[in-house]
Amino acid sequence: MNIKNYINGEFVNPVSNNWLDNYNPSNGEVYSQIPNSSTEDVAKAYQSAAEALPKWSNSTLEERSRILIKISELLESNLERFAMAESKDNGKPLSLAKQIDIPRAASNFRFFGNAITQFASESHESVGLNAVNFTLRQPIGVVGCISPWNLPLYLFTWKIAPAIAAGNCVVAKPSEVTPMTAYLLGEILNEAGLPKGVLNIVHGLGTTTGQAIIEHPNIKAISFTGGTETGAHIARVAAPKFKKLSLELGGKNPNIIFADCDYENMLATTVRSSFANQGQICLCGSRIFVEEAIFEKFKKDFVQKVKQLQVGHPSDENTNIGALVSKSHLEKVENYVKIAEDDGGKILCGGLEVTIEGFENGYYMQPTIIEITTNDCRINQEEVFGPVVTIMSFKTDKEALQLANNVKYGLSATLWTNNLNRTMQFSQQLQTGIVWVNTWMLRDLRTPFGGAKASGVGREGGFEALRFFTEAKNVCIKYN
Ligand code: TXE
């Protein structure tokens, strides 16, 4: 089957008629082809967006809201089909796609469909100067959205929904590794009545299709989620062109566990925060630091629980851990396990590939726990992005904070404690964009989302996303 580009409301082949293979990670087989889009395809997508812009940027908020909510409803009524497609394309358990990925994609459209009707700008009365200032929040124009493979439709829509809600037209590119649900979305956009050209979806490699989007002189803002190195490259290309940038990049998040926590809740949540989606979530807590008093107990209980996790085919109901997204990614993760061992890490469980009967060529791996004694080793400093976590003990609050902050990334942190003073001290001093206390990945879509340090620039979520996707213009009126 051939996935097509979605340009000006129509499904079209790439101009060059060049195609790329798309793999099913659960069995290692090619099951579809995707457009290997070129600069010409991106130019067509841009053209279509630019033509749709005058009308869309002047549409009423009610109209935008109605269409976004309709898209959300259609995603919900197609949940099963989208979840199956996501699971097949990415390797994630079908149950996860049904419970998290597709419902969240629907929520993204519903949320921004509502948020845009509540979005307001400021006014400043210049008292004593007989002047009043107000801020116009105007659409930027044509914007680019580029998303990764780990949460394909979830992250694709997290960018697209606020972009179009704010009145922009979009050229979007999903990851070439997981293009399927973005392709299927096109049908829903038409059914929901989104005017032609408001959203254009081009498929292809980052280095060609993605590069054409970031280099395009008239695409004025880029919202990107992906690897830190790619983010740095995009920043280098976009900066001299003065594009507005939002970069959501990698993470190496600490999970800090104190002896005074609610132990059972912590243990169950830590299993999830370590291995959900095969550990391929930028928010996973891959560096676990445990207070010395409970370290041995935690180690025993955690290993025991993780050994019970079922690695299996994504559509098997009993599967907790599905396939990793690609062969090259599996190899990368396995290589990190070797690096950790060479650096003195002790594998407490996992570390090996898994062969699933009937799906011998799939990309499966055991959930892996590695005990380490120093935070400076590569396994604790570099993003692995797979089912691998490290554990290490600490003695004092000060030491825990140092360990947590001693890394180039700064996306999120999780803290387990019932001590209020400690909660406040860590919340203030952790160098991350997000701090979860006694929970993980509890998301309220109104909150600012993004990372500090090498985890990115800018915040999305709620009104932050609508601010990113609009240009603020101050109007100053003098009166007598
Ligand atoms: O990401 P890329 P990859 C991390 C994770 C992973 C590593 C590499 O550690 O192992 O990054 O993954 C597009 N111009 N994360 O290689 O390349 C690309 O086509 C424009 C963390 O898959 O960053 C895709 O659509 N676009 C992460 C998107 O960027 C370009 C999620 C992300 O791909 C481009 C994913 C270019 N020059 C990976 N090059 C997270 N934090 O959520 C690539 N792309």
Residues whose N, C-alpha, C, O or C-beta is under 5 A from the ligand:
A	BS01	TXE	I146 S147 P148 W149 N150 K173 P174 S175 E176 G204 L205 G206 T207 G210 Q211 I214 T225 G226 G227 T228 T230 E248 L249 G250 G251 C282 E383 V384 F385
